[in-house]
Amino acid sequence: MLAGLRSPFSINLIKQVQLVRQEPTKALMFLGRAVKGTKLKTEAMELLGKLARTIKVLNSVVHQKQVIADSSGQAATVWDWGGQPGKDSGKEYSRLFKEIMGALK
């Protein structure tokens, strides 16, 4: 199970699955739609740090950018867009995917 931290619902769902299965479920969480340099991002990272005992928390963060929001409506990916925002988002997603694959081994 992979969840971006968007709401407490994600955390509750993971804990519920672990309870029903009565075993640790391989769950990965990451911070998505974060805004650089904000107090909210700092607080979210602190919360994720506290969850690390029960849920594997990834170091990768996907920051909120307009290029990400526009991608689905344009039938494109962040790797298709030119410019620095597309390159930055592509790097963030590539880093996230590599970290996920490493955690699943």
Buried (B, 14 or more C-beta within 10 A) or exposed (E): EBBBBEEEEBBEBBBEEBEEEEEEBEBBBBBBBBEEEEEEBEEBBEBBEEBEEBBBBBEBBBBBBEBBEBBEEEEEBBEEBEEEBBBBBBEBBEBBEEBBEEEEE
